[in-house]
Amino acid sequence: MRKSVKSWCVLAAVLVLLTCASGLRAQGTATQRKASGLAADLLMQWNYTGKQLIDMAADFPENKFDYKATSAQRTFAEQLLHAAGANYIFIDAALGTKPPKDVENPSRQMYKTRAQVVAYIKKSYADGAAAIRRFGDKGLIEEVKGPFGNQMVTRAALFAEAMEHANDHYGQCVVYYRLNGLVPPASRPQPK
């Protein structure tokens, strides 16, 4: 069992590096950038993931925040709130603290306006960024108890999983854009 956890940690570290590398490509960096270390690379990708969600929340028509593709799905606003709220499951695991009850599904009644939704997303990414900076390279490769089951994972793996989760919901929000005849901010032509 211990060997499989170690293997998972190595795999997670590789996924973090691949995620960071794909983020660099997605951001269209024109010049070659020298790696600054795990924490700096992870922080760059963390902030990029957050920016994608913040840009959507600030852009999508507020009168469509309660749109959902089917009755079984979350609304657009609930998708964003869930992604931001779930960040705290991973951040708190990295910190060794217990997240508040129902943190992964913040109530739409608490976050009624676009400004409130945007502020919540910004806060979750600011809190995660502060934790990544606090841990630094060495702290990110330390093992902690994961939030699911009884396994040990690196802190870097927790942040990678949080980004993977957020990107799943980002993709769902892209579909909501398209179903409403809209183009997501990241898919629009960028100024040169």
N, C-alpha and C positions, 0 to 999 in steps of 0.2 A: 504493500500500500504506500509506504513512504517513497519508494522509487517512482511510482506513478505520479505522486504529487510533485516530486522534483522534476520529472519529465514535463508535467503540466506547466511548472514555473518557467522552465527553459523555453517551452513553446510559447508561453505568454510573452516572455521577453522578446522573442523573435517577432511575434505579432505586433508588439509595440513598435519595434523598429520598422517593420513593414508599413504599419499605419502611418508612422511619421514620414517615411519616404513617400508614400502615396499622397500624403498631405502636401508635401513639397511640390510634387508634380501638379496637384490640383490647384495650388496657389500660383502656378506658372512662374516660378522663380527663374529669372533670366540668367543670373550669374550663379556659378557654383558656390555653394555655401559649405564651409567647414563645420563638421559636427562639433557641437559645444558640450556634449555630454548628455546622458540619459535624461536628467531633469529638464534641461533646456529644450531638448527635442520633444519630450513629452508635453511640456508646458506649451510649446508652440502649437502642437496638434490639439491639445485641450482647448486652447483659446480659439483656434480655427473652428473646431466643432461647435463651441458656444456661439461664435459669431454667425454661423450658418443658421442656428435656431433663432437667435436674436433678430437677425435680418428678416427672417420669415415673419416673426411675431410683429415686427414693426411695419411690415409691408402688406400683409394679407388684409383685405377689407374687414374692418372691425364688425360690420354688420353680418359677416359670414363666419365669425369665430365659432358659432355653434353649429356650423355645417358638419355633417358626417356623411360618408359615402353610403353606408347602410345603417340600419337601426342597431345592429350588433356592435358597431365600432364606436370608438371615442370621437368626440367632436374635434375640430381643428385645435381649439384652445386646450382641450383635455389632453391631446397628443403632446403638445408642448409642455404643459404643466407636469404631465407624467414623466417625460424625459428629464426635465429639470429636477423634479422631486426625487426620482430614482437615483440621481447623482449622489444624493445624501446617503443612500444605502452603502455605496462604495467609498465615499469620503469618510463616513463614520467608521467603516471597517478599517480603513487605513489608519485612522486616528485611534482606533481601539475603543470607540464609544458606541453606544447604542443609539440608532436613529429614532426620532419621534414616531409614535404610532401613525400609521396611514401616510407617511411622508411621501411614498411613491405615487399617491393619487390625491394631490391637493384639490380641495373642493373648488369648483368653479364659482361657488357662492362667495368664497374668500377673494377670488381674483376675477372680478366682474369686468374690468376694463382692459383695453389693450395696454395702457400704461402699467397696470398692476401685473399683467402677465409678463411683459417685457422686464419689469423690475425683478420679478421672481427668477426668471431665467438668468439675468445678469448676476444676481446674488449667488445662485448655485454655482455658476462658473467662476465667479470671483473667489468663493470659498474653496473650490477645488484647486484653483491656481495658487492660492495662499498655502494650501497643504502641500502641493507639489514643490513649491519653493522651500517650504520649511523642511521637507524631508531631504531634498538634494539627492545627488546620485547615490550615495551610500544608503540613505534611508529608504529609497525606492526599491532597492533590491533585498531589503530585509523581509523576512516572512512574517505574516500576521494571519490571524484566523479569518478566513473568508466569511462573507455574509450568508452563504447558503451551505447547509450541511456542516460537516465537521472537518474541513480541510484547511491546510495552510497554503497560502499563496503570497507572492510578493506584492508589495504595494503598487509597483508598476503594473502588475497584472490587473489589479483592481481598477486603476484608472483606464487601462486599455479596455476592460470590459464595460466600463461606464460609457466610454466613447462609442464602442460598438453598439451598445444599447441605444444611445442617443441618435446614432446614424440610422438605425432601423426606423426610428420614429420620424427622423428627417425625411426618409424615403416615403413614408406614409403621407407626410404633409405635402410632398411634391405631387403625389397623386391627387390630393385635395385641390391643389392649385390647378392641375390640368383638368380635372373634372369641372372646374368653374371657369374654364377658358382663360386661365391666367398663366403667366410664365414666372417660375420661381426666381428670386433675385440672383442666385448663383448661375442660372442658365441664360441670363440676359447678356447681350454683348457688353463687354467691358471697355471702358474708354482706354485708348492707347496712349 
